[in-house]
Amino acid sequence: MANTSLLKKGAPPPRERATNIIHADPRKSEAKNKPLQVMIPPEIFDAFSAKAGETFGFSKGSKSQLFLTMWESYISMKR
């Protein structure tokens, strides 16, 4: 129960901050991510989505993980 004795008339109680352990993402980096959007045919999108699901599991972020893995592979090949 919130302590209402410190409140002024009509003011809502202050919001409590808690760590969200359910949606914690260990992949977060220090820098803010930016979106990347490309237009591709539906067949390629479906194939890419399927490969991302097979490789990283059918969860949020699997396509991003697959893209980053492909990018790292590309960069290492260029060196």
N, C-alpha and C positions, 0 to 999 in steps of 0.2 A: 504494500500500500504506500502511496506517495505521501510524503510529509507536507500537508497543506498549510501548516502554521506559518511558513515563510512566504507564502504567496500574497500578492497584493490583490485587491478585489478585481475579479475578471481576468487575471493573468493565468494562462495555462501553466501546468507544471513543467519544469525544464526537462528536455529530452535526455534520457540516459544513453550513454554510448557503451556499446558492448561489441566485442569481436565476433564477427559472423563466422563460426567454424564450419558451417555447412557449405558455404560457397567460397571458402578460402582457396585461392589459386596460387600454387607454388611457382607457377611459370611467370608471374608478374615481374617485369623488369623495372629498373629505376626510371627509365625514360617512358614518356607517354606514347602509346601506340597510335598509329595513324591508319585509317582504313585504306584499302586498296580494292578497287572494283574494276573488273574487266567484263566485257560482253563476249560470251562464247556460245556455241551451239548447244542445245539441250542435251544431245548425246554425250558430248564431252563433259558437260556439267554432271550428268548422272554417273558417268564412268569415274570422274574425279572424286565425287562424293562416295561412291562405293569403295574405291581404293583407300580413301581416308578412313572410312569406317572399318575396313578390314585391318588396316595398319595400326590405327590409334584408338579404335573403339568407336562405337556409334554414340558419341557424346558431343556436347558443345565444344567447339575449338579444334575438332579433329582436322577440318580442312585447313585451318591456319597452321596447325602443326605440320601437315603434309607439305604445304607450300614452303614453310621455313626449312624443312628437311631438304626439299628440292633445291632451294636457294643455296643452302650450305654446300650441297653436293656440287652445284654449278660453280660456286666460288672456288672450291678446292680443286676442281678440274682446270680452272683458268690459271692457277698458279704454276 
